[in-house]
């Protein structure tokens, strides 16, 4: 895994913050009823492509909502461009991905709960 330059990290932070605000205000138009969080943004070294990881909280239709957001990527990119026009020369292409970290954590918690409720077998070291 290559390390990102300071420039990439700074630009990714700007995109993450602005997209987060954009999804807070207008997220319901692309994913009705979903609470969308921009969890991470990775930018290519030439700053031309931004990979945006989204988390959908308390919703079962995350995959369908992600498809809908991908279909509106041009509109979202245009709105992002209006926000960052004074900070960037180009507006990167946006690629959206599902961040399933929360689902993974919930799954692991359930497994640990299940394990802790199982009866323990006595030690037979002797």
C-alpha positions in Angstrom: 0.0 0.0 0.0 1.5 3.3 -1.1 1.5 6.2 1.2 -0.4 9.3 0.3 1.4 12.6 0.0 0.5 15.6 2.2 -1.1 17.2 -0.8 -3.3 14.1 -1.5 -4.3 13.9 2.2 -5.2 17.6 2.3 -7.2 17.4 -0.9 -9.0 14.3 0.3 -9.9 16.0 3.5 -11.4 18.9 1.7 -13.5 16.6 -0.5 -14.5 14.5 2.5 -15.7 17.5 4.4 -17.6 19.1 1.5 -19.2 15.8 0.4 -20.2 15.2 4.0 -22.0 18.5 4.1 -23.5 17.9 0.7 -24.9 14.5 1.7 -26.3 15.9 4.9 -28.2 18.6 3.0 -29.2 16.8 -0.1 -28.6 13.1 0.6 -32.4 12.4 0.7 -32.7 13.2 -3.0 -30.3 10.4 -3.9 -31.0 8.0 -1.0 -34.4 8.7 0.7 -34.5 7.9 4.4 -30.8 7.1 4.6 -28.3 8.7 6.9 -25.1 8.8 4.8 -21.6 9.4 6.2 -18.5 9.9 4.1 -16.1 7.7 6.1 -13.0 8.0 3.9 -11.7 9.6 0.7 -8.6 8.4 -1.2 -7.3 10.5 -4.0 -5.0 9.4 -6.8 -1.5 11.1 -7.0 -2.6 13.2 -10.0 -5.8 14.3 -8.0 -8.0 13.2 -10.9 -9.9 10.4 -9.2 -11.4 10.4 -5.7 -12.5 7.1 -4.2 -15.3 8.0 -1.8 -16.3 5.4 0.9 -19.9 5.8 2.2 -21.5 4.4 5.3 -25.3 4.1 5.4 -26.6 4.0 9.0 -29.9 2.2 10.0 -30.9 1.2 6.5 -31.3 -2.1 4.8 -31.2 -0.8 1.2 -27.6 0.4 1.3 -26.6 -1.4 -1.9 -29.5 0.0 -3.8 -28.9 3.5 -2.5 -25.2 3.2 -3.5 -26.3 2.3 -7.1 -28.6 5.3 -7.1 -25.8 7.6 -5.8 -23.4 6.2 -8.5 -26.0 7.0 -11.2 -26.0 10.7 -9.9 -22.2 10.9 -9.7 -22.1 13.6 -12.4 -24.6 15.8 -10.5 -22.8 15.3 -7.2 -19.4 16.1 -8.9 -20.9 19.3 -10.3 -22.2 20.4 -6.8 -18.8 19.5 -5.3 -17.1 21.6 -7.9 -19.2 24.6 -7.0 -18.0 24.2 -3.4 -14.3 23.6 -4.0 -13.8 25.9 -7.1 -11.6 28.3 -5.1 -9.5 25.5 -3.6 -8.8 23.2 -6.6 -8.0 23.5 -10.3 -9.8 20.4 -11.2 -12.8 18.5 -9.8 -11.9 14.8 -9.6 -14.0 12.0 -11.0 -15.9 10.5 -8.1 -16.0 6.7 -7.5 -18.3 5.6 -4.7 -17.8 2.5 -2.6 -19.8 1.0 0.3 -17.9 1.1 3.6 -19.2 -1.9 5.4 -17.0 -1.5 8.5 -20.1 -1.0 10.7 -21.7 -4.2 9.4 -18.4 -6.1 10.1 -18.2 -4.8 13.6 -21.8 -5.8 14.3 -21.2 -9.2 12.9 -18.1 -9.7 15.1 -20.0 -8.4 18.2 -22.7 -11.0 17.6 -20.1 -13.8 17.2 -18.3 -12.8 20.4 -21.7 -12.7 22.3 -22.5 -16.1 21.0 -19.1 -17.5 22.1 -19.4 -15.9 25.5 -22.8 -17.5 26.1 -21.6 -21.0 25.2 -20.9 -23.3 28.3 -17.2 -23.6 29.1 -15.7 -27.0 29.2 -13.6 -27.9 32.2 -9.9 -27.9 31.9 -8.5 -31.4 31.7 -4.8 -30.8 32.0 -4.2 -33.6 34.5 
